[in-house]
């Protein structure tokens, strides 16, 4: 790890894990309070739901913008700016006098979140190498899964002794802790490695990253393989509650079991990475994803339990693919790491949005639709890998990131 004056290795790992947790909380913590917020502001369901949509969209765009800026001005300045903006806008959300003020607060909260998460990803490459980097990726990815699971539960508990504002006050407190630690953080990008052009020209770094055909091809391949899970998230309530006629409580049990598999994924990744090569890991991922897709399509309609067991392997391998892909892509990024990190985060976000949209299309049967999405995405991912193996997109910059 590159030396930090105030943060030990353990403290730095804890900080990166903390960042990986609070950003997902920003989207899910206040979900149980949405009906109450609608009544409080006398706002339509569309306007209340827009507080989620505007955050998700702005968050994606923000990551793209702050990656190049972190390569120009360094990680510390962007991290402090993002943490400060997140904290201030969270407080603004809590104090919102109208739904429109809240929407503005969510917009700026998303901008701050994009800056923070982009820098956090770049810091993993800046500060760590080898097995330690692998462990940190597993930890951050696991927390990225746990946080959305726990957030609605915490939000529900908050509603027992406070109103909807409590969730945003909690985010303000978490943001303040993030800001405090950000000030203790020492810069990891030396002056001589920074981009020297103008501010607007720094955004052209995105073009340079986009021209790395191997990097982009691998990024899209992994995004295709992992993002049908988002289709499952958007369609799961329709499948369990409407198709299988489960109660909301029963649905929560099935959802929790599947989510637990996501938590186990990064742990499995660490074990597999010590035994398998990159190509072997990728082949295993393709095989499990394809088998799961076939099972969902063929027997998933039989019962809720069979559907769960059919989809579980896909959930597990998707949770393995996330840290695996992050490691491969960060190793491939040798310069302008901040810009590369922004693209690494943006493309899966984009594919996740597409997955959620596809999952809730008016399928005659949501299970059949999900199975089709899984098999199509897996097939496209395999085809892209074959093209990568044939050298259609060039070669990896170093052996550690080679998938051929």
C-alpha positions in Angstrom: 0.0 0.0 0.0 1.2 3.5 -0.7 2.0 5.3 2.5 -0.7 7.2 4.4 0.3 9.5 7.3 -2.8 9.1 9.4 -4.5 5.9 8.1 -3.1 2.4 8.6 -3.6 -0.3 6.1 -6.5 -1.7 8.2 -8.0 1.8 8.5 -7.8 2.4 4.8 -9.4 -1.0 4.1 -12.2 -0.1 6.6 -12.7 3.3 4.9 -13.0 1.9 1.4 -15.5 -0.7 2.8 -17.4 2.1 4.5 -17.7 4.1 1.2 -18.9 0.9 -0.5 -21.6 0.7 2.1 -23.0 4.2 2.4 -23.6 4.9 -1.3 -26.0 2.0 -1.7 -27.7 3.1 1.5 -28.5 6.4 -0.3 -30.9 4.7 -2.7 -32.6 2.1 -0.4 -32.6 3.5 3.1 -35.7 5.6 2.7 -37.7 3.1 0.6 -40.1 2.2 3.5 -40.9 5.9 3.9 -42.0 6.6 0.3 -45.7 6.4 1.1 -45.4 8.7 4.1 -43.4 11.2 2.0 -46.1 11.2 -0.6 -48.7 12.1 2.0 -46.4 14.7 3.7 -45.7 16.6 0.5 -49.2 15.9 -1.1 -47.2 14.6 -4.0 -48.0 12.0 -6.6 -46.4 8.6 -6.6 -44.6 9.6 -9.8 -42.9 12.6 -8.1 -42.0 10.6 -5.0 -40.6 7.8 -7.2 -38.6 10.4 -9.2 -36.4 10.9 -6.1 -35.1 7.4 -6.9 -34.9 7.8 -10.6 -33.1 11.2 -10.5 -30.5 9.8 -8.1 -29.7 6.7 -10.1 -29.4 8.6 -13.4 -27.4 11.5 -12.0 -25.1 9.1 -10.1 -24.2 7.4 -13.4 -23.4 10.6 -15.2 -21.5 12.0 -12.2 -19.1 9.0 -12.2 -18.2 9.7 -15.8 -17.4 13.4 -15.1 -15.3 12.9 -11.9 -13.1 10.1 -13.1 -11.1 12.4 -15.5 -11.2 15.3 -12.9 -9.6 13.0 -10.3 -6.8 12.3 -12.9 -6.2 16.0 -13.2 -6.6 17.3 -9.7 -5.8 14.2 -7.7 -7.9 11.9 -5.6 -8.0 13.8 -2.3 -9.6 17.0 -3.6 -12.4 15.2 -5.5 -13.0 12.9 -2.5 -13.3 15.8 -0.1 -15.6 17.7 -2.6 -17.8 14.6 -3.1 -18.0 13.8 0.6 -18.8 17.4 1.5 -21.5 17.7 -1.2 -23.1 14.4 -0.2 -23.2 15.5 3.5 -24.6 18.9 2.7 -27.2 17.7 0.3 -28.3 14.9 2.6 -29.0 17.5 5.2 -30.9 19.6 2.6 -33.0 16.5 1.8 -33.9 16.1 5.5 -34.9 19.8 5.8 -36.8 19.9 2.5 -39.9 22.1 2.6 -41.3 20.7 -0.7 -40.9 17.7 -3.0 -39.1 19.8 -5.5 -36.6 20.9 -3.0 -36.1 17.2 -2.1 -35.6 16.4 -5.8 -32.9 19.0 -6.0 -31.3 17.7 -2.9 -31.3 14.2 -4.3 -29.7 15.5 -7.5 -26.7 17.0 -5.6 -26.5 14.0 -3.3 -26.1 11.8 -6.4 -23.4 14.1 -7.8 -21.4 13.8 -4.5 -22.0 10.0 -4.5 -20.6 9.7 -8.0 -17.4 11.6 -7.0 -16.9 9.5 -3.9 -17.4 6.1 -5.5 -15.2 6.9 -8.5 -12.3 7.9 -6.3 -12.8 4.9 -4.0 -12.5 2.6 -7.0 -9.3 4.3 -8.2 -7.8 4.2 -4.7 -8.0 0.4 -4.7 -5.7 0.4 -7.7 -3.6 3.3 -6.4 -3.0 1.7 -3.0 -3.0 -2.0 -3.2 -1.6 -4.9 -5.2 -2.0 -8.7 -5.5 -3.9 -10.7 -2.9 -4.6 -7.7 -0.7 -6.2 -5.9 -3.6 -8.3 -9.0 -4.3 -9.5 -9.2 -0.7 -10.5 -5.5 -0.7 -12.5 -6.0 -3.9 -14.3 -8.9 -2.3 -15.0 -6.9 0.9 -16.3 -3.9 -1.0 -18.4 -5.9 -3.3 -19.9 -7.9 -0.4 -20.9 -4.7 1.4 -22.3 -3.4 -1.8 -24.7 -6.3 -1.7 -25.4 -6.3 2.1 -26.2 -2.6 2.3 -29.2 -2.6 -0.1 -30.5 -5.7 1.8 -30.2 -4.1 5.2 -31.2 -0.5 4.2 -35.0 -1.0 4.0 -34.9 -2.9 7.3 -33.0 0.0 9.0 -35.3 2.5 7.3 -38.3 0.6 8.7 -36.9 0.7 12.2 -36.2 4.4 11.9 -39.9 5.0 11.1 -40.9 3.5 14.4 -39.5 6.4 16.3 -39.0 9.2 13.7 -40.5 10.2 10.3 -39.1 10.1 6.8 -36.6 12.7 7.6 -34.7 10.3 9.9 -33.3 8.4 7.0 -31.7 11.5 5.6 -30.4 12.6 9.0 -28.7 9.3 9.2 -27.2 9.7 5.8 -26.0 13.2 6.9 -24.2 11.6 9.9 -22.7 8.9 7.7 -21.6 11.5 5.2 -20.0 13.6 7.9 -17.9 10.6 9.0 -16.8 10.1 5.5 -15.9 13.7 5.1 -13.8 13.6 8.4 -11.8 10.6 7.2 -11.4 12.2 3.7 -9.5 15.1 5.3 -7.1 12.6 7.0 -6.5 10.9 3.6 -3.2 11.7 1.9 -2.9 12.0 -1.9 -2.1 8.9 -3.8 -1.7 10.4 -7.3 1.7 12.1 -7.7 1.9 15.4 -9.5 4.0 14.0 -12.3 1.3 11.4 -13.1 -1.6 13.8 -13.4 -3.2 15.1 -16.5 -1.8 18.4 -17.5 -4.5 19.7 -19.9 -7.4 22.0 -19.3 -10.6 21.1 -17.4 -12.7 20.5 -20.4 -9.9 18.7 -22.2 -9.6 16.3 -19.2 -12.9 14.9 -20.3 -11.3 13.8 -23.5 -9.6 11.1 -21.3 -12.9 9.3 -21.6 -12.3 9.1 -25.3 -8.9 7.6 -24.7 -10.3 5.0 -22.4 -13.1 4.2 -24.9 -10.5 3.6 -27.6 -8.9 0.8 -25.6 -10.9 -1.9 -27.4 -9.8 -4.8 -25.2 -10.7 -2.9 -22.0 -14.1 -1.9 -23.3 -14.9 -5.4 -24.7 -14.0 -7.1 -21.4 -16.0 -4.5 -19.5 -19.1 -5.1 -21.6 -18.6 -8.9 -21.5 -18.7 -8.8 -17.7 -21.6 -6.4 -17.6 -23.7 -8.7 -19.8 -22.9 -11.6 -17.6 -23.8 -10.0 -14.3 -26.6 -7.7 -14.9 -29.6 -10.1 -15.5 -29.6 -10.1 -11.7 -31.0 -6.6 -11.9 -33.9 -8.0 -14.0 -34.5 -10.4 -11.2 -34.6 -7.7 -8.6 -37.2 -5.7 -10.6 -39.4 -8.7 -11.4 -39.0 -10.8 -8.2 -42.1 -9.4 -6.4 -44.2 -10.1 -9.4 -42.9 -13.6 -9.7 -43.2 -14.6 -6.0 -46.3 -12.6 -5.0 -48.4 -12.7 -8.2 -47.2 -15.8 -10.0 -46.7 -18.1 -7.0 -49.3 -16.3 -4.8 -46.9 -15.9 -1.8 -47.6 -13.4 0.9 -45.4 -10.3 1.2 -43.8 -11.9 4.3 -43.1 -15.2 2.5 -41.7 -13.2 -0.4 -39.2 -11.5 2.0 -37.9 -14.9 3.1 -37.3 -16.1 -0.4 -35.7 -12.8 -1.3 -33.4 -13.0 1.8 -32.2 -16.5 0.9 -31.3 -15.4 -2.6 -29.5 -12.3 -1.2 -27.5 -14.4 1.2 -26.0 -16.2 -1.9 -24.8 -12.8 -3.1 -23.0 -12.3 0.2 -21.3 -15.7 -0.1 -20.1 -14.9 -3.7 -17.1 -12.7 -2.9 -15.9 -15.3 -0.4 -16.2 -18.0 -3.0 -14.3 -15.7 -5.4 -11.3 -15.5 -3.1 -11.2 -19.3 -2.8 -11.6 -19.9 -6.5 -9.0 -17.3 -7.5 -6.3 -19.2 -5.6 -7.1 -22.4 -7.5 -8.2 -21.3 -11.0 -6.7 -19.3 -13.8 -8.6 -16.3 -15.2 -9.7 -18.4 -18.2 -10.9 -21.2 -16.0 -12.8 -18.7 -13.8 -14.5 -17.3 -16.8 -15.4 -20.7 -18.2 -16.9 -21.7 -14.9 -18.9 -18.4 -14.8 -20.3 -19.0 -18.3 -21.2 -22.6 -17.5 -23.0 -21.8 -14.2 -24.9 -18.9 -15.8 -26.0 -21.0 -18.7 -27.2 -23.9 -16.6 -29.1 -21.5 -14.3 -30.7 -19.8 -17.2 -31.8 -23.2 -18.7 -33.2 -24.3 -15.3 -35.2 -21.1 -14.8 -36.6 -21.4 -18.4 -37.4 -25.1 -18.1 -38.5 -25.8 -14.5 -38.7 -22.4 -12.9 -42.5 -22.3 -13.2 -43.1 -25.4 -11.2 -43.0 -23.8 -7.7 -41.5 -20.9 -5.8 -38.9 -23.2 -4.2 -37.8 -24.7 -7.6 -37.6 -21.2 -9.1 -35.4 -20.0 -6.1 -33.1 -23.1 -6.5 -32.9 -22.6 -10.2 -31.9 -18.9 -9.9 -29.5 -19.3 -6.9 -26.5 -20.4 -9.0 -26.8 -17.3 -11.2 -26.9 -15.1 -8.1 -23.8 -16.8 -6.7 -21.8 -16.6 -9.9 -22.9 -13.0 -10.5 -21.5 -12.2 -7.0 -18.2 -13.9 -8.0 -18.0 -12.1 -11.3 -18.3 -8.6 -9.7 -14.9 -8.6 -7.8 -13.3 -10.8 -10.5 -14.2 -8.3 -13.3 -13.1 -5.3 -11.1 -9.7 -6.9 -10.5 -9.2 -7.7 -14.2 -10.3 -4.2 -15.4 -8.2 -2.3 -12.8 -5.1 -4.3 -13.7 -5.7 -3.4 -17.3 -5.9 0.3 -16.5 -2.2 1.4 -16.3 -2.7 5.1 -16.5 -5.6 7.6 -16.0 -7.0 5.2 -13.4 -9.6 7.6 -12.2 -11.1 7.9 -15.7 -11.0 4.1 -16.1 -12.6 3.7 -12.7 -15.5 6.0 -13.7 -16.1 3.9 -16.9 -15.8 0.6 -14.9 -18.6 1.9 -12.6 -20.7 3.6 -15.3 -21.1 0.7 -17.8 -22.5 -1.8 -15.2 -24.8 0.9 -13.9 -26.1 1.5 -17.5 -26.6 -2.3 -18.0 -28.2 -2.6 -14.6 -30.8 0.1 -15.6 -31.4 -1.9 -18.9 -31.8 -5.1 -16.9 -34.3 -3.6 -14.5 -36.3 -2.2 -17.5 -36.3 -5.6 -19.3 -37.3 -7.4 -16.2 -40.5 -5.5 -15.9 -41.6 -5.6 -19.5 -45.1 -6.9 -20.0 -44.0 -10.5 -20.4 -46.8 -13.1 -20.5 -44.9 -14.8 -17.8 -42.1 -13.1 -15.9 -40.2 -16.3 -15.2 -40.1 -17.1 -18.9 -39.0 -13.5 -19.6 -36.3 -13.7 -16.9 -35.0 -17.0 -18.3 -34.8 -15.5 -21.8 -32.9 -12.5 -20.5 -30.4 -14.7 -18.6 -29.8 -17.0 -21.6 -29.5 -14.1 -24.1 -27.1 -12.1 -21.9 -25.0 -15.2 -21.2 -24.9 -16.1 -24.9 -23.9 -12.5 -25.9 -21.2 -12.5 -23.2 -19.8 -15.8 -24.5 -19.8 -14.6 -28.1 -17.9 -11.5 -27.0 -15.3 -13.6 -25.2 -14.8 -15.7 -28.3 -14.2 -12.5 -30.3 -11.7 -11.4 -27.6 -9.9 -14.7 -27.8 -9.7 -14.3 -31.6 -7.9 -11.0 -31.0 -10.6 -8.9 -32.6 -10.1 -6.3 -29.8 -6.4 -6.5 -29.4 -4.6 -8.1 -26.4 -4.3 -7.5 -22.7 -1.7 -5.1 -21.5 -0.3 -7.5 -18.9 -0.7 -11.2 -18.2 -2.6 -10.7 -15.0 -5.5 -9.3 -17.0 -5.4 -11.7 -19.8 -8.6 -13.7 -20.5 -7.5 -15.6 -23.6 
